[in-house]
């Protein structure tokens, strides 16, 4: 037999042995092609293999869309959950911060915020106390020598009275400290600010209702001002003193008069200055008693005159302390309330009970978007590493399958 | 026949067989139909040369076209010719079949049609065909694959390079070596 003359002759012979599909298979495949290659049943395949084949047969758009919708739904639900639960967290943190009033829980809807400081300063003015007198212990001690004029330095005045008390022998009370922790009864100064919204025509009637509510609470109207006019001009302001025991009822009565646009309440513990003032008063009385004994035993006129001068000064000091004690009791028993009736659309910018407008809507929208972004970031932080691991596993599996395929050919 | 391929579509040049992914799904179906019509027998010939079993070849051919049909919208013309893409899928399916069966691609058996045809031919032609089969058996499996892609499936060197994952010049060199070795083996058998 002659060998192939050239490659062309061999290739021509090679093409004659080209495998051809059987007519039956070709017809069957044509039918399946015309039907869009429907998935064939895999009778010998395991459920795992059948599931894998079914997943592979799914076009990407068939599972990408549901997966995307599921992810968006999860983000939306998480955002709603976080947004709904967030006010609870704020309330909890506020409750933790409001631990100053331990013995007397704050009245309903009481708020602690930056306005409390301004509210605290009011009672001192209402009570007619010396200017700058406040409830804190340090400021109170500063006020004592100012009102008494007894010494040039407050610390000197207190230390001198304390030492004289120690010398006269009365028992020293328990250390009060800045918060008077050892005291069973606590004196709490309360104050409140409230803004009501009303129609201009209703300002007069609402002001009358305010007076009625104050009288019903046995309160005192320190100052009041009622003005009429158009919306925005008409209004009323009240500076009130309400018995602290009836403050809640009074505020509830005010709230029922008109729409509440803002309401702030604050408390201040004045137990420490009260207790300290009582101590100083006892010391002063003991000093007076000692001076009276010295006066009875004085032998000379000059000695008697000197003791009488000290006695007179100490009596003035005791009178001043009693006045201060009276003022503190007044601050504890009467609460300062600033009430204002507004007209028009003058929304307060700081009230939690204020209305809801475009600004608030934009703020809420930004807040919700921030929460959604945070939820998405957290989700990506969780899903990202998992996706990276899945990607690496997929790449490794792909390389392994390719290697196995090449080995199968080898 | 929902989403199926029409039967009246004529075979066109391979460069226009598959529509781009951006085109309508119907365009992709029509393009795939053209690809199917032009490549059905070629794919079968290539797969049969690899798996050397008629039933397995039919199953792998059907699987290859099913996979290609599912992925038809994801075909990127910028990454190669549609026939190369289709034969790549067919190659993976055939190698998966070989891997699952634990068999290697050996061109040792005679196709049934070849045997039946040889019975009606002259002794010289029969001997030549037997020499061809012997020569193919003597080749390395990868060389046999190149021969099948080139002369059974009719792929160009560039398409072969895409299918087997080598450069075009490298594919041409390997193919030349395979043809030379096949000729030597065939002449040695004659």
Contacts between the chains, C-beta under 8 A, distances in Angstrom:
chain1	res1	chain2	res2	distance
A	1	B	124	6.7
A	1	B	127	5.6
A	1	B	128	7.5
A	1	B	131	7.8
A	1	B	190	4.4
A	2	B	190	7.1
A	3	B	186	7.5
A	3	B	187	3.8
A	3	B	190	5.2
A	4	B	183	6.0
A	4	B	186	6.0
A	4	B	187	6.1
A	4	B	190	7.7
A	7	B	179	5.7
A	7	B	183	6.1
A	10	B	132	7.5
A	10	B	179	7.7
A	10	B	182	6.9
A	10	B	183	5.3
A	10	B	186	6.0
A	11	B	151	5.8
A	11	B	179	7.5
A	13	B	128	5.4
A	13	B	129	6.9
A	13	B	132	5.6
A	14	B	132	5.6
A	14	B	147	7.2
A	14	B	151	5.2
A	14	B	182	7.6
A	15	B	151	5.8
A	15	B	152	7.6
A	16	B	129	6.7
A	17	B	111	7.2
A	17	B	114	5.2
A	17	B	129	5.7
A	17	B	132	5.6
A	17	B	133	6.7
A	18	B	45	5.1
A	18	B	151	7.4
A	18	B	152	4.7
A	19	B	44	6.6
A	19	B	45	4.8
A	19	B	48	3.8
A	19	B	49	6.4
A	19	B	57	7.1
A	19	B	111	4.8
A	19	B	113	7.2
A	19	B	114	7.8
A	19	B	152	7.1
A	20	B	41	6.4
A	20	B	44	7.3
A	20	B	45	7.0
A	20	B	113	5.8
A	21	B	40	7.2
A	21	B	41	6.1
A	21	B	44	4.3
A	21	B	57	7.9
A	21	B	58	6.9
A	21	B	61	7.2
A	22	B	54	7.4
A	22	B	58	7.6
A	25	B	44	7.9
A	25	B	58	4.7
A	25	B	61	7.9
A	26	B	40	6.9
A	26	B	41	7.7
A	29	B	40	6.6
A	29	B	58	7.9
A	29	B	61	7.0
A	29	B	62	5.9
A	29	B	65	7.0
A	30	B	7	7.4
A	30	B	40	7.9
A	32	B	62	6.8
A	32	B	65	7.9
A	33	B	4	7.1
A	33	B	5	4.9
A	33	B	33	7.3
A	33	B	36	5.3
A	33	B	65	6.7
A	33	B	69	7.8
A	34	B	1	6.0
A	34	B	4	4.5
A	34	B	5	5.6
A	34	B	6	7.6
A	34	B	7	6.0
A	35	B	1	5.9
A	35	B	4	4.8
A	36	B	1	7.2
A	36	B	2	6.4
A	36	B	3	3.9
A	36	B	4	4.1
A	36	B	5	7.1
A	36	B	29	8.0
A	36	B	69	7.0
A	37	B	65	6.3
A	37	B	66	4.5
A	37	B	69	4.4
A	37	B	70	7.6
A	39	B	66	7.6
A	40	B	62	7.5
A	40	B	66	7.6
A	56	B	70	7.6
A	57	B	70	6.1
A	59	B	70	6.8
A	59	B	73	7.5
A	60	B	74	7.7
A	404	B	99	5.5
A	405	B	92	6.4
A	405	B	95	3.8
A	405	B	96	6.9
A	405	B	99	6.3
A	406	B	95	7.6
A	407	B	99	7.8
A	408	B	95	4.9
A	408	B	96	8.0
A	408	B	98	4.2
A	408	B	99	4.2
A	408	B	104	6.9
A	408	B	105	7.6
A	409	B	50	7.7
A	409	B	95	5.9
A	409	B	98	7.1
A	409	B	104	7.5
A	409	B	105	5.8
A	409	B	141	5.4
A	409	B	142	6.3
A	409	B	145	6.8
A	410	B	104	7.4
A	410	B	141	6.5
A	410	B	142	7.5
